[in-house]
Amino acid sequence: MTLSSGDRFSGELSIHGKNNNIGSVNVDGETITIGPVTCDEGERVQLQYLGTRKADNASSTFAICLSNHAIDKEEYNEYLGQIIDLLTPDGPPSAGTETYIKIDEISDDGIGYASPGGRRIGLGPVAAQEGDFVQVVGVSPTHARVVDEELQGENYNTRFWILSEQYDKLPINLDDEYTSAIAEFDEETPICYVKNIPIALPGCDGQIGQKLDVRVSQFEDGQIIGEVVELYDEVSRIKNPGHWARMQWLQDAGFEEPTFLRVVSGYIGVPIDQLPEDPDQLKAALISEAIRLCLANKAEESSDSYPRAHITGIRHWVTHKLEPLLGETNSEEDDWFRQYLDEKNGPNLSFLGDVLKLSNGYYAAGATRAVLIGREIAILISGVPTSEFLDAGLDIRLRGSSRVIYSTSKSELQSHGIPVQSRDEYTQAEVDTYDVEFLSEFIESRKSTAWQGGDDWEAYGGVSGYGWTWRDTPLEIKDTSDRFVSLWRKPIEYGGDEYYLRVEDDEMVSEIHVPQRHFKQLCLIIDAISGTPRSVEISPLPDSSNFHLALTFSPPRSQYRWLTAVGSEWREFANNRIHWEVPYGAADSVIEAFEQLPVQIKDSRSN
């Protein structure tokens, strides 16, 4: 075989192994193992030859896969751990050589270090854990660059160039002068930021937030040193100081009370009167905006036509900025990061559509569109940071994770390149009205089989509180074809329960599978036909322009998504009802959304 250790080559995959996921390629009649893969057999991938290992009178030949789309990082880490002796046996990779390397240490400021061949090298800021393998390319005897953008830490390029003393690649030069502000301290040395680059100011006696003029005086030991030309007696709020520094700056600047409200206002860039007053909604607005900013930052650093980011990198980016204010987020009791990214079906960015959840732990910014609530108000659905819409002159108000545009119209939104969706399109409402006619059409349009209900199946038993009560005896009703119909739940040991309609006519008893997205609507239909419909009541809130919404049932996904999107706040469970606060201007659209359901609606707003 003509390959030598370190040679790059490509090959077509063969896939085998107990789990049918171990990839190999054939070169000059010799099989080379490349470890677990996620792509299809026959796909061509980029590889790097490692060499041959002998054990028990047998030898195996190995390579590593350099095509990130073809591997699962967690599985591949295990494979790399098994062949670590072949990866970099002689020390750090030479300049231009790609390989995988194990992170031995991560410093307090997120800088990763490795020790191939016993020689310590820096990897720059990493979004990974100690013990992880990362794909790198050698830069110098003391540094290697992380190749995978998803594992690069915050502001990676700039920080790596500084740490590896590649100052010629920076967008600033010696003797350049800039206006900035003191953003933080490294021990006793003030730090300001220019073009998202930290500049140390030894000897400066300024305070956090203090405005200054600085001249770049020298590059030294992985730092940029600045000389203060003039220190102003004022606190600066320079536009776009860089999100890397902004959170520390705002937190330490000591703005007058209420501090948290001013921090959120400064971070997002909206006036205080356009923020929610409720502390929980303020927290939601801050975390949600940090996630949008992270995805925008990752997209700027990516060359992919459809940028995406891995959960590890997003968590690192967001928590690095917000933990000083909000506390740690790794505990199961208060994982505020996942709560507002995608935890279950709640008021989070994935549920709203601002963020798209992809496979293998990846996320991407959701497409921008708007949904009109009334004549001059629209919901903004977008993974794009709020500042871009503010810069376009739109009047943005924040309601927790959701954002609302005021004083607008369909034509104005379209003039800004923002498509306008209908409410039904956004909430994915499948029919105009759920009623007995829908039930009959559902039965006639679905495949049916003979009834197979087991002893452990439970039947929907009708109204009891605001939930869905399951009993041994069903609440049975008749549809428009005089068939006896009831709804049943089949427990599944691993996974969500399954739902079935039991349909009895003169000829047979059959069952029809019910998709999970329809079971609540069918429960409501059964309640209504049985003469005990659920109810919705909306009324004024004392001392507020908002409205009180009381439901005797847990809303289906379509209605719940609309409540969340318009910025409604869940208040409590009380008196067998679920209570929400609905913002002024959204009440009509909320009532319209619930009119699709077979429920009684009491509108007490004019009383």
C-alpha positions in Angstrom: 0.0 0.0 0.0 1.3 3.4 -1.0 -0.1 5.4 2.0 2.0 6.7 4.8 0.9 8.0 8.2 -0.6 11.4 7.9 -1.6 11.1 4.2 -5.0 12.5 3.2 -7.1 10.5 0.8 -10.7 9.8 -0.1 -12.6 6.6 -0.5 -16.0 5.0 -0.9 -17.5 3.6 2.3 -18.4 0.0 3.0 -20.4 -0.4 6.1 -20.5 -3.5 8.4 -20.4 -4.4 12.1 -23.0 -5.6 14.7 -24.9 -2.4 14.5 -24.2 -1.9 10.8 -22.4 1.4 11.4 -18.7 0.6 11.2 -17.2 2.2 8.1 -14.2 1.0 6.1 -12.5 1.7 2.7 -10.5 -0.5 0.4 -7.1 0.8 -0.8 -4.9 -1.4 -3.0 -6.7 -4.5 -1.8 -6.3 -3.7 1.9 -9.2 -2.8 4.2 -8.8 0.3 6.3 -11.2 0.8 9.3 -12.4 4.4 9.8 -14.8 3.8 12.8 -18.6 4.4 13.2 -20.3 6.5 10.5 -23.8 7.8 10.0 -23.9 8.1 6.2 -24.9 5.6 3.5 -22.7 2.9 2.0 -21.0 4.0 -1.1 -20.7 7.6 -0.1 -17.2 9.1 -0.6 -15.6 10.7 2.4 -12.3 12.5 3.2 -9.9 10.5 5.3 -6.4 10.6 6.9 -4.3 7.5 7.1 -3.0 6.6 10.6 -1.2 3.3 10.3 -1.3 -0.3 11.4 -1.6 -1.7 14.9 -0.6 -5.3 15.7 -2.1 -7.4 18.5 -2.4 -11.1 19.1 -0.6 -12.0 15.8 -3.1 -10.0 13.9 -2.9 -6.5 12.4 -5.5 -3.8 11.7 -5.2 -0.7 9.6 -6.9 2.5 10.7 -7.8 6.0 9.3 -9.8 8.8 10.7 -12.8 10.4 8.9 -12.4 14.2 8.2 -15.9 14.6 6.8 -17.9 15.9 9.8 -21.3 15.2 8.2 -20.5 11.5 8.1 -20.0 10.9 11.8 -21.7 11.3 15.2 -19.3 13.1 17.4 -20.1 11.2 20.6 -19.7 7.8 19.0 -16.6 8.8 17.2 -15.0 10.0 20.4 -15.2 6.4 21.7 -13.5 5.1 18.5 -10.7 7.7 18.8 -10.1 6.7 22.4 -9.4 3.2 21.2 -6.8 4.3 18.7 -5.3 7.3 20.5 -1.8 5.7 20.3 -2.0 6.0 16.5 -3.2 9.6 16.3 -0.2 11.8 17.2 2.5 9.4 18.4 5.4 11.8 17.8 4.0 15.0 19.2 2.0 18.0 18.0 0.8 17.9 14.4 3.1 19.8 12.0 1.8 22.9 10.3 -1.0 22.1 7.8 -1.5 18.6 9.1 -5.0 17.6 10.2 -5.7 15.0 12.9 -7.8 14.4 16.0 -6.5 15.3 19.4 -7.7 14.8 22.9 -8.5 17.9 25.1 -6.6 17.4 28.4 -7.4 20.7 30.0 -9.8 23.7 29.7 -8.8 26.9 31.5 -11.3 29.1 33.4 -11.6 31.3 30.3 -12.4 28.4 28.0 -9.0 27.9 26.4 -8.4 24.2 25.5 -5.0 22.5 25.8 -3.7 19.1 24.7 -0.5 17.2 25.2 0.3 15.0 22.2 3.6 13.2 22.8 3.9 14.9 26.1 4.2 18.4 24.5 1.6 20.9 25.6 -0.2 22.9 22.8 -3.0 25.5 22.8 -6.2 25.0 20.8 -7.8 28.3 21.4 -11.3 28.7 23.0 -13.3 25.5 22.7 -17.0 24.6 23.1 -16.2 21.1 24.3 -15.4 19.2 27.5 -12.1 17.9 28.9 -11.6 14.4 27.5 -13.3 15.1 24.2 -11.5 14.6 20.9 -11.5 17.5 18.4 -10.4 17.7 14.8 -7.4 20.1 14.5 -4.9 21.4 12.0 -1.4 22.1 13.1 -0.3 25.8 13.0 2.9 25.9 15.0 4.9 23.7 17.5 2.8 25.3 20.3 -0.7 25.7 18.7 -3.2 23.8 16.6 -6.5 25.2 15.3 -9.9 23.5 15.9 -11.4 22.7 12.5 -15.0 22.0 13.5 -16.8 25.3 13.8 -19.4 23.8 16.2 -16.6 23.0 18.7 -14.9 26.4 18.4 -15.5 28.7 21.3 -16.8 32.2 21.3 -15.0 34.7 19.0 -12.7 31.9 18.0 -10.7 33.4 15.1 -9.8 36.6 16.8 -8.9 34.9 20.1 -6.9 32.1 18.4 -4.9 34.6 16.3 -4.0 36.5 19.5 -3.1 33.4 21.5 -1.0 32.0 18.6 0.6 35.4 18.0 -0.7 35.6 14.4 -1.2 39.4 14.8 -1.0 40.0 11.1 -4.4 38.4 10.6 -6.2 40.8 13.0 -8.3 43.7 11.7 -6.3 46.3 13.7 -2.8 47.5 13.4 -0.1 49.1 15.6 -0.6 52.8 16.2 -4.3 52.7 15.2 -6.5 54.8 17.5 -10.1 54.0 18.5 -12.8 55.2 20.9 -14.0 52.5 23.3 -15.0 51.9 26.9 -13.6 49.8 29.7 -15.6 46.6 29.6 -14.0 44.4 32.3 -10.8 43.8 34.4 -8.2 41.1 34.1 -7.1 41.1 37.7 -6.2 44.8 38.1 -5.7 45.6 34.4 -8.7 47.2 32.6 -9.8 45.7 29.3 -11.6 47.5 26.4 -12.8 46.0 23.2 -12.3 47.2 19.6 -13.9 45.2 16.8 -14.7 42.5 19.3 -10.9 42.3 20.2 -9.8 42.7 23.8 -7.1 45.3 24.4 -5.3 45.4 27.8 -4.7 48.9 29.3 -1.9 48.6 31.9 -1.6 51.6 34.2 -5.1 52.9 33.4 -7.1 53.9 36.5 -10.5 54.1 34.8 -13.8 52.4 35.8 -16.1 49.9 34.2 -18.1 51.6 31.4 -15.8 54.7 31.3 -15.3 56.1 27.8 -11.7 56.4 26.4 -9.6 56.9 23.3 -6.9 54.2 23.0 -3.9 53.6 20.7 -2.7 50.1 19.9 0.9 50.2 21.2 2.2 46.6 21.0 1.5 42.9 20.5 3.0 40.8 23.3 2.7 37.3 24.7 -0.8 36.6 23.2 -2.1 40.0 24.3 -2.8 43.3 22.5 -1.6 46.3 24.6 -3.2 49.7 24.4 -2.1 53.1 25.5 -4.9 55.4 26.8 -4.8 58.7 24.8 -7.7 60.3 26.7 -10.0 59.1 29.5 -13.4 60.8 29.5 -15.4 61.5 32.6 -18.5 59.8 31.3 -20.0 56.3 31.0 -20.2 55.2 27.4 -22.9 53.2 25.7 -21.1 52.7 22.4 -23.3 50.9 19.9 -22.3 47.3 19.2 -19.4 46.9 21.6 -19.4 43.2 20.9 -21.6 40.6 22.6 -18.5 38.9 24.1 -17.9 41.9 26.3 -21.4 43.5 26.5 -22.8 41.3 29.3 -19.9 41.9 31.7 -19.9 45.6 30.9 -23.6 46.0 31.6 -23.6 44.0 34.8 -20.6 45.8 36.3 -21.5 49.4 35.1 -23.7 49.9 38.2 -26.7 51.4 36.5 -29.3 52.7 38.8 -32.2 50.6 39.9 -34.0 48.6 38.5 -30.6 47.1 37.4 -32.0 44.0 35.7 -34.5 45.9 33.6 -31.7 48.2 32.4 -29.4 45.3 31.7 -32.0 43.6 29.5 -32.8 46.9 27.8 -29.1 47.6 27.0 -28.4 44.0 26.0 -31.3 43.7 23.5 -31.3 47.3 22.5 -34.9 48.2 23.1 -36.2 51.0 25.4 -37.4 50.0 28.8 -41.0 50.8 28.0 -41.0 48.2 25.3 -40.0 45.4 27.7 -42.4 43.4 29.9 -42.6 44.3 33.5 -43.0 40.8 34.8 -39.6 39.5 36.0 -40.1 36.0 34.5 -40.9 37.5 31.1 -37.9 39.7 31.4 -35.7 36.7 32.0 -37.3 34.9 29.1 -36.7 37.9 26.8 -33.0 38.0 27.8 -32.3 34.3 27.4 -34.2 34.1 24.1 -32.3 37.0 22.7 -29.0 35.6 23.7 -29.8 32.4 21.8 -30.7 34.3 18.7 -27.5 36.3 19.0 -25.5 33.1 19.4 -27.0 31.6 16.2 -26.3 34.8 14.3 -22.7 34.8 15.6 -22.2 31.2 14.6 -23.7 31.9 11.1 -21.3 34.8 10.6 -18.4 32.5 11.3 -19.7 29.6 9.1 -19.2 29.2 5.4 -22.2 26.7 5.1 -25.0 27.7 2.8 -27.4 26.7 5.6 -25.6 27.6 8.9 -26.4 25.5 12.0 -25.0 25.2 15.5 -24.5 22.3 17.9 -26.2 22.3 21.3 -22.8 22.2 23.0 -21.6 25.4 21.3 -24.9 27.2 21.9 -25.0 26.4 25.6 -21.4 27.5 26.1 -21.9 30.8 24.2 -25.1 31.7 26.1 -24.2 30.6 29.6 -20.8 32.3 29.4 -22.6 35.6 29.0 -25.6 35.1 31.3 -24.5 33.0 34.2 -23.1 36.0 36.0 -26.6 37.4 36.1 -28.8 34.3 36.2 -26.7 31.7 37.9 -25.6 28.3 36.7 -27.9 26.4 34.3 -26.6 22.8 34.6 -28.9 21.7 37.4 -31.9 19.6 36.5 -34.1 21.9 38.7 -33.2 25.1 36.9 -31.8 24.5 33.4 -32.9 27.9 32.2 -31.0 27.5 28.9 -32.9 24.4 27.8 -36.2 25.8 29.2 -36.2 28.6 26.7 -34.5 26.8 23.8 -36.6 23.7 23.4 -37.7 22.1 26.7 -41.0 20.2 26.0 -44.0 22.1 24.5 -43.7 25.3 26.3 -43.2 29.0 25.6 -39.7 28.4 24.1 -38.0 29.3 20.9 -38.4 25.9 19.2 -42.1 25.9 20.0 -42.6 29.4 18.7 -40.6 28.7 15.5 -37.7 31.2 16.1 -35.3 28.3 16.3 -35.4 25.0 14.3 -34.4 21.8 16.1 -32.5 19.6 13.7 -31.0 16.1 14.1 -27.9 15.0 16.0 -28.1 18.0 18.5 -28.0 20.8 15.9 -30.2 23.9 15.7 -30.7 26.6 13.2 -32.4 30.0 13.1 -36.0 29.9 12.0 -37.2 31.7 8.9 -38.5 35.2 9.3 -42.2 35.8 9.0 -45.0 37.7 10.7 -48.6 36.8 11.7 -51.1 39.6 12.0 -53.0 39.8 15.3 -55.1 42.8 14.5 -55.1 45.7 12.0 -51.8 47.2 13.2 -50.2 44.5 15.4 -48.2 41.4 14.2 -46.3 38.6 15.9 -42.7 38.4 14.7 -41.4 34.8 14.2 -37.7 34.8 13.4 -34.3 33.6 14.5 -32.8 36.9 13.6 -31.7 39.2 16.6 -34.1 42.0 17.5 -31.6 44.7 16.7 -31.9 44.1 13.0 -35.6 44.8 13.0 -35.1 47.9 15.3 -32.5 49.2 12.8 -35.1 48.8 10.1 -37.4 51.2 12.0 -39.9 48.6 13.3 -41.6 49.1 16.7 -40.7 45.9 18.5 -42.2 45.0 21.9 -41.0 42.0 23.8 -43.4 39.6 25.6 -41.1 37.0 27.1 -39.7 34.8 24.4 -42.1 36.2 21.8 -41.9 39.5 20.0 -44.7 41.8 18.7 -44.5 44.5 16.0 -46.8 47.5 16.7 -48.1 50.2 14.3 -47.5 48.1 11.3 -49.5 46.6 8.4 -49.2 43.8 5.9 -47.9 46.1 3.2 -45.2 47.6 5.5 -44.1 44.2 6.6 -43.8 43.0 3.0 -41.8 46.1 2.1 -39.2 45.0 4.7 -39.1 41.6 3.0 -41.0 39.9 5.9 -43.5 37.3 4.6 -47.0 37.4 6.3 -48.6 34.1 7.4 -52.2 33.5 8.4 -52.9 32.4 11.9 -54.0 29.0 10.8 -50.8 28.5 8.8 -48.7 29.4 11.7 -50.6 27.4 14.3 -50.9 24.4 11.8 -54.7 24.3 12.3 -55.9 21.5 10.1 -59.6 22.3 10.0 -61.9 25.3 10.4 -64.1 23.7 13.1 -63.9 20.6 15.2 -67.5 19.3 15.6 -69.6 16.2 15.1 -69.3 16.5 11.3 -65.5 16.5 11.7 -65.8 13.3 13.8 -67.9 11.5 11.2 -65.5 12.6 8.4 -62.5 11.5 10.5 -64.0 8.0 10.9 -64.9 7.6 7.3 -61.5 8.8 6.0 -59.3 6.6 8.2 -58.3 3.0 7.9 -60.2 0.8 10.4 -59.5 -2.7 11.7 -61.3 -5.0 14.1 -61.4 -3.9 17.7 -58.3 -5.2 19.6 -58.6 -3.3 22.9 -56.7 -4.9 25.7 -57.3 -5.3 29.4 -54.9 -2.4 30.1 -56.6 0.0 27.8 -58.4 3.0 29.4 -61.4 4.9 28.0 -62.0 8.7 28.0 -64.6 9.2 30.7 -65.6 12.8 30.3 -65.3 16.1 32.2 -63.5 16.0 35.5 -61.5 19.2 36.3 -59.4 20.7 33.6 -57.7 17.5 32.5 -58.6 14.4 30.5 -60.0 11.6 32.7 -59.4 8.0 31.8 -61.6 5.2 33.2 -62.6 1.6 32.7 -66.0 2.7 31.4 -66.1 5.0 28.3 -68.2 8.1 27.7 -69.9 6.9 24.6 -71.7 9.1 22.0 -73.3 8.8 18.6 -71.9 10.5 15.4 -74.0 11.7 12.4 -74.2 8.1 11.0 -75.7 6.9 14.3 -72.5 4.9 15.2 -71.5 4.5 18.8 -68.1 6.1 19.3 -65.7 6.3 22.3 -62.0 7.2 22.7 -59.5 4.8 24.2 -55.9 5.1 25.4 -53.4 2.3 24.9 -50.4 2.5 27.2 -46.9 2.0 25.6 -44.1 0.9 27.8 -41.4 2.8 26.0 -42.8 6.0 24.4 -46.0 8.0 24.4 -49.4 6.5 24.7 -51.5 5.7 21.6 -55.1 6.7 21.1 -57.9 4.8 19.3 -61.5 5.4 18.5 -63.8 2.5 19.2 -66.6 2.6 16.5 -69.6 0.3 16.8 -72.3 -0.1 14.1 -74.7 -2.8 13.0 -72.0 -4.8 11.3 -68.9 -4.7 13.5 -66.9 -3.1 16.2 -63.7 -1.5 14.8 -60.8 0.7 15.9 -59.3 3.7 14.2 -55.9 5.0 15.2 -55.9 8.7 16.4 -52.8 10.8 15.9 -51.6 12.3 19.1 -52.2 15.8 17.7 -56.0 15.1 17.5 -56.8 13.4 20.8 -57.7 16.6 22.7 -60.0 17.8 20.0 -61.8 14.5 19.9 -62.2 14.6 23.7 -63.8 18.1 23.4 -66.1 16.8 20.7 -67.2 13.9 22.9 -67.8 16.3 25.8 -69.9 18.6 23.6 -72.0 15.8 22.1 -72.6 14.3 25.5 -74.1 17.7 26.7 -71.2 18.8 29.0 -69.1 21.1 26.8 -65.9 22.6 28.1 -65.8 26.4 28.5 -63.6 29.5 27.7 -64.2 32.8 29.5 -62.5 36.1 28.9 -62.9 39.1 31.1 -61.2 42.4 32.0 -58.3 42.3 34.5 -58.7 44.8 37.3 -56.1 47.7 37.2 -54.8 46.5 33.9 -55.4 46.9 30.1 -54.9 43.1 29.7 -57.5 40.4 29.9 -58.1 37.3 32.1 -58.7 34.0 30.2 -60.1 31.0 32.1 -60.2 27.5 30.5 -61.8 24.3 31.8 -59.4 22.2 29.7 -55.8 22.1 28.6 -55.7 23.7 25.2 -54.7 21.7 22.1 -51.3 22.5 20.5 -52.7 25.0 17.9 -54.5 27.1 20.5 -51.6 26.8 23.0 -49.1 28.0 20.3 -51.2 31.0 19.6 -51.6 31.9 23.3 -47.8 31.7 23.6 -47.0 33.6 20.5 -49.1 36.6 21.3 -47.3 36.8 24.7 -50.0 35.5 27.0 -48.8 34.5 30.5 -49.9 31.4 32.3 -51.0 32.4 35.8 -52.3 29.4 37.8 -54.5 26.3 38.1 -57.4 27.2 40.4 -61.1 26.2 40.8 -60.8 23.5 38.1 -59.7 26.0 35.5 -56.5 27.1 33.9 -55.9 30.9 34.1 -54.0 33.0 31.6 -53.3 36.7 31.2 -53.8 37.8 27.6 -52.2 41.1 26.3 -54.3 44.0 25.2 -54.7 43.9 21.5 -54.5 40.1 21.3 -57.9 39.1 22.9 -59.9 39.1 19.7 -57.4 36.8 17.9 -57.3 34.5 21.0 -61.1 34.2 20.9 -61.1 33.4 17.2 -58.5 30.7 17.8 -60.8 29.0 20.4 -63.8 29.3 18.2 -62.4 26.5 16.1 -63.1 24.1 19.0 -66.5 22.7 20.2 -66.5 24.7 23.5 -68.7 27.4 25.1 -67.2 30.9 24.9 -68.2 33.6 27.3 -66.9 37.0 26.4 -67.3 39.4 29.4 -65.1 42.2 28.1 -67.9 44.6 27.6 -69.8 43.9 30.8 
